[in-house]
């Protein structure tokens, strides 16, 4: 299939829609307090299953917002790679802009923008680095090319001369660690063993202090339900003696 490239001048001269005139009425869903589970992760799991079943592309895509030590914010899209009582997990280059900001200011915000379902979920809380063992366990599951690509982009967020810099580096690394699937014997070496985990690559978990569920409703009278967590200790664990106690969470309806 031919994918035409749009030149800068074409984009400027092409007619574009007026954002102020774009609007849609959200109908079909609701969030009622009587139907809420005690644990927001149960509701997140149900919504995530709905999004996946609906066939939305990249249902695990989320906007990750961080800020520098002096409060300058930045945001980008990353992929959720796990969630549970210990937080929402993602992986990245630790020396990237987001990695540096999380080192300076270890708090983050997440947004799951499930527009086609008229839903979004917001998460906010402290971010903790995953152990090297946890990062390595995930890294070994990544496709060969993705693991080589992680090494090739060692200086993520840094300025490079052009794309050929990455392509040359990728080729050098692929020669250093050949794809086991192309080796004699047809991949007798386990694929995950071919490329080691870089020292500059790893994961984080964002431990939610608050999770907000947003359901679009008619006339902009949207449903917004926030689960607010009781205090956490310095390891991101709830201070309640019973980690499964429903009392860890308070639910609040927010004005839209």
C-alpha positions as CSV (number, residue, x, y, z in Angstrom):
1,X,0.0,0.0,0.0
2,X,1.3,3.5,-0.9
3,X,1.5,5.9,2.0
4,X,1.9,9.4,0.7
5,X,4.1,11.7,2.7
6,X,2.8,15.1,3.5
7,X,5.3,17.9,3.0
8,X,5.4,20.8,5.4
9,X,4.1,23.3,2.8
10,X,1.2,21.0,1.9
11,X,0.2,20.8,5.5
12,X,0.2,24.6,5.9
13,X,-1.8,25.2,2.7
14,X,-4.4,22.4,3.2
15,X,-7.7,23.4,4.7
16,X,-8.1,22.3,8.3
17,X,-11.1,21.9,10.5
18,X,-11.8,24.4,13.2
19,X,-11.1,22.7,16.5
20,X,-13.6,25.0,18.2
21,X,-16.4,23.6,16.1
22,X,-15.6,19.9,16.7
23,X,-17.9,18.4,19.3
24,X,-19.8,15.2,20.0
25,X,-22.5,14.2,22.4
26,X,-21.5,11.3,24.7
27,X,-24.2,8.9,25.4
28,X,-24.6,5.2,26.4
29,X,-22.6,4.8,29.6
30,X,-22.9,5.8,33.2
31,X,-21.1,5.5,36.5
32,X,-23.4,5.0,39.5
33,X,-22.1,4.8,43.0
34,X,-24.3,1.9,43.9
35,X,-22.5,-0.3,41.3
36,X,-18.9,0.7,42.2
37,X,-16.6,-2.0,43.4
38,X,-14.7,-1.3,46.6
39,X,-11.3,-1.6,44.9
40,X,-10.7,0.7,41.9
41,X,-8.4,-1.9,40.3
42,X,-11.4,-4.1,39.8
43,X,-13.2,-1.3,37.9
44,X,-10.0,-0.6,35.9
45,X,-9.7,-4.3,35.0
46,X,-13.3,-4.3,33.8
47,X,-12.9,-1.2,31.7
48,X,-9.6,-2.4,30.3
49,X,-11.3,-5.7,29.3
50,X,-14.1,-3.7,27.6
51,X,-11.5,-1.6,25.6
52,X,-9.7,-4.7,24.6
53,X,-12.9,-6.5,23.6
54,X,-14.0,-3.5,21.5
55,X,-10.8,-3.8,19.4
56,X,-9.4,-0.4,20.2
57,X,-5.8,-0.1,18.9
58,X,-3.1,0.0,21.6
59,X,-5.6,-0.3,24.6
60,X,-2.6,-0.2,27.0
61,X,-1.3,3.1,25.6
62,X,-1.2,5.8,28.4
63,X,0.0,9.3,28.7
64,X,2.8,9.6,31.3
65,X,3.2,13.0,32.8
66,X,6.3,13.9,34.8
67,X,8.0,17.1,36.0
68,X,11.5,18.3,36.6
69,X,12.8,19.2,40.0
70,X,11.8,22.8,39.4
71,X,8.3,21.9,38.2
72,X,8.6,22.0,34.4
73,X,6.1,19.4,33.2
74,X,6.4,17.1,30.2
75,X,4.2,14.3,28.9
76,X,4.4,11.5,26.4
77,X,2.7,8.2,25.5
78,X,4.1,4.9,26.8
79,X,2.7,1.4,27.1
80,X,1.3,-0.1,30.3
81,X,3.0,-3.5,30.9
82,X,1.3,-4.6,34.1
83,X,-1.0,-3.4,36.9
84,X,-2.0,-4.6,40.3
85,X,-2.0,-3.7,44.0
86,X,1.6,-2.6,43.8
87,X,1.0,-0.1,40.9
88,X,0.9,0.5,37.2
89,X,4.1,-0.7,35.5
90,X,6.0,0.6,32.4
91,X,9.5,0.3,31.1
92,X,11.9,2.8,29.5
93,X,15.4,4.1,29.1
94,X,16.4,5.3,32.5
95,X,18.6,8.1,31.1
96,X,15.8,9.5,29.0
97,X,14.1,12.8,29.8
98,X,11.3,11.0,31.7
99,X,13.9,8.8,33.5
100,X,15.8,11.9,34.6
101,X,12.7,13.7,35.7
102,X,11.5,10.7,37.7
103,X,14.9,10.6,39.4
104,X,14.6,14.3,40.3
105,X,10.9,14.3,41.1
106,X,9.6,10.7,41.7
107,X,5.9,11.4,41.1
108,X,3.8,10.8,37.9
109,X,0.4,11.1,36.4
110,X,-1.1,8.7,33.9
111,X,-4.0,9.1,31.6
112,X,-5.7,6.3,29.6
113,X,-7.5,8.1,26.8
114,X,-10.1,5.6,25.6
115,X,-12.0,8.2,23.5
116,X,-13.9,5.7,21.4
117,X,-15.5,4.3,24.5
118,X,-16.2,7.8,25.9
119,X,-14.0,7.0,28.8
120,X,-10.7,8.0,30.4
121,X,-8.9,7.0,33.5
122,X,-6.5,9.2,35.4
123,X,-3.9,7.9,37.9
124,X,-1.6,9.9,40.2
125,X,1.0,8.9,42.7
126,X,4.6,8.3,43.5
127,X,6.8,6.4,41.1
128,X,9.3,3.7,42.2
129,X,12.0,2.0,40.1
130,X,11.5,-1.8,39.6
131,X,14.3,-4.1,40.6
132,X,16.8,-5.3,38.0
133,X,15.4,-8.8,38.3
134,X,11.9,-7.5,37.4
135,X,13.2,-5.4,34.5
136,X,15.2,-8.3,33.2
137,X,12.3,-10.7,33.4
138,X,10.2,-8.4,31.2
139,X,13.1,-7.5,28.9
140,X,13.6,-11.2,28.0
141,X,10.0,-11.3,26.7
142,X,10.5,-8.5,24.2
143,X,11.0,-9.3,20.5
144,X,14.6,-9.5,19.4
145,X,14.4,-6.3,17.4
146,X,13.0,-4.4,20.3
147,X,15.8,-5.5,22.5
148,X,18.4,-4.5,20.0
149,X,16.6,-1.2,19.5
150,X,16.8,-0.5,23.2
151,X,20.6,-0.7,23.0
152,X,20.7,1.3,19.8
153,X,18.8,4.1,21.4
154,X,21.1,4.3,24.4
155,X,21.0,8.1,24.5
156,X,17.2,8.4,24.3
157,X,16.0,12.0,24.1
158,X,19.5,13.1,23.0
159,X,20.1,14.9,19.8
160,X,21.5,12.8,16.9
161,X,22.7,13.9,13.4
162,X,20.1,11.8,11.5
163,X,18.4,8.5,11.3
164,X,21.4,6.7,9.8
165,X,23.1,7.0,13.3
166,X,20.5,4.7,14.7
167,X,20.5,2.3,11.8
168,X,24.3,1.9,11.8
169,X,24.2,1.3,15.6
170,X,21.4,-1.2,15.2
171,X,23.4,-3.1,12.5
172,X,26.5,-3.2,14.7
173,X,24.6,-4.5,17.7
174,X,22.8,-7.1,15.6
175,X,26.2,-8.4,14.4
176,X,27.4,-8.5,18.0
177,X,24.3,-10.4,19.1
178,X,22.8,-12.2,16.1
179,X,19.2,-13.1,16.0
180,X,18.9,-16.7,17.3
181,X,16.1,-17.4,14.8
182,X,18.6,-16.9,12.0
183,X,21.4,-18.9,13.5
184,X,22.2,-22.5,12.4
185,X,19.9,-24.8,14.3
186,X,16.9,-22.6,13.8
187,X,16.9,-20.8,17.1
188,X,18.2,-23.5,19.4
189,X,19.4,-20.6,21.7
190,X,16.4,-19.1,23.6
191,X,15.6,-15.8,22.0
192,X,15.5,-14.0,25.3
193,X,19.0,-15.0,26.1
194,X,20.6,-13.4,23.1
195,X,20.6,-9.7,24.1
196,X,21.3,-8.7,27.7
197,X,19.4,-6.1,29.6
198,X,21.2,-2.7,29.3
199,X,22.3,-1.0,32.5
200,X,20.5,2.1,31.3
201,X,17.1,0.4,30.8
202,X,14.4,-0.6,33.4
203,X,10.9,-0.2,34.7
204,X,8.9,1.8,37.1
205,X,5.6,1.4,39.0
206,X,3.3,4.3,39.7
207,X,1.5,3.5,43.0
208,X,-1.9,5.2,42.8
209,X,-2.8,7.6,45.5
210,X,-5.9,8.6,43.4
211,X,-7.6,6.9,40.4
212,X,-10.3,8.9,38.6
213,X,-12.8,7.2,36.2
214,X,-14.4,9.5,33.7
215,X,-17.5,8.5,31.7
216,X,-18.8,10.8,29.0
217,X,-22.5,11.7,29.4
218,X,-25.0,13.8,27.5
219,X,-25.0,17.6,27.8
220,X,-21.5,17.5,29.3
221,X,-22.9,16.2,32.6
222,X,-20.1,13.6,32.7
223,X,-19.7,11.1,35.5
224,X,-16.4,11.6,37.4
225,X,-15.7,9.2,40.2
226,X,-12.4,9.4,42.1
227,X,-11.0,6.8,44.4
228,X,-8.6,8.4,46.9
229,X,-6.2,6.2,48.8
230,X,-5.2,6.4,52.5
231,X,-1.6,7.2,53.3
232,X,1.3,5.2,51.8
233,X,4.6,4.5,53.4
234,X,8.0,5.4,51.8
235,X,7.9,2.2,49.8
236,X,4.5,2.8,48.3
237,X,2.7,0.4,50.5
238,X,-0.6,1.3,52.2
239,X,-0.3,2.0,55.8
240,X,-3.4,-0.2,56.6
241,X,-2.4,-3.4,58.4
242,X,-4.6,-5.4,56.0
243,X,-3.6,-4.6,52.4
244,X,-6.9,-6.0,51.1
245,X,-9.0,-3.9,53.4
246,X,-11.7,-2.1,51.4
247,X,-11.3,0.9,53.8
248,X,-8.1,1.8,52.1
249,X,-10.1,3.7,49.4
250,X,-12.6,6.6,49.7
251,X,-14.8,7.3,46.7
252,X,-15.9,10.8,45.7
253,X,-18.0,12.2,42.9
254,X,-16.4,15.2,41.2
255,X,-18.2,17.9,39.3
256,X,-17.6,17.7,35.6
